[in-house]
Amino acid sequence: MRESALWRLCFLAPGLGADVASTMEEALPLVLSGLQDEDDGVRDVARKCSQILVTSHGERYADQMLPPLKEHSLDESWRCKL
């Protein structure tokens, strides 16, 4: 279930264009929690999704993306290191 939700986000993110800003607040926590997941498959898809989000929207929405990424990069969990 978690893996399929992240896959959908991977495919939708590039196509949303400017509309991605409205979903960024919900999408980033989903991706970041996926990076911490115990399941390797979920982590792999979350990593791919984060790459797609940053590649397709990172320049335009860096102000929305950087704070949560910075916060999670300091997390104690070894799984969430980017």
CORCORSUL-V975505 format. One record per helix or strand. SS is the DSSP state (alpha for helix, beta for strand). FROM is the first residue (numbers start at 1). TO is the last residue. If there is no record, write none. Layout:
ss=SS from=FROM to=TO
ss=SS from=FROM to=TO
//
This chain:
ss=alpha from=2 to=35
ss=alpha from=40 to=57
ss=alpha from=62 to=73
ss=alpha from=78 to=80
//
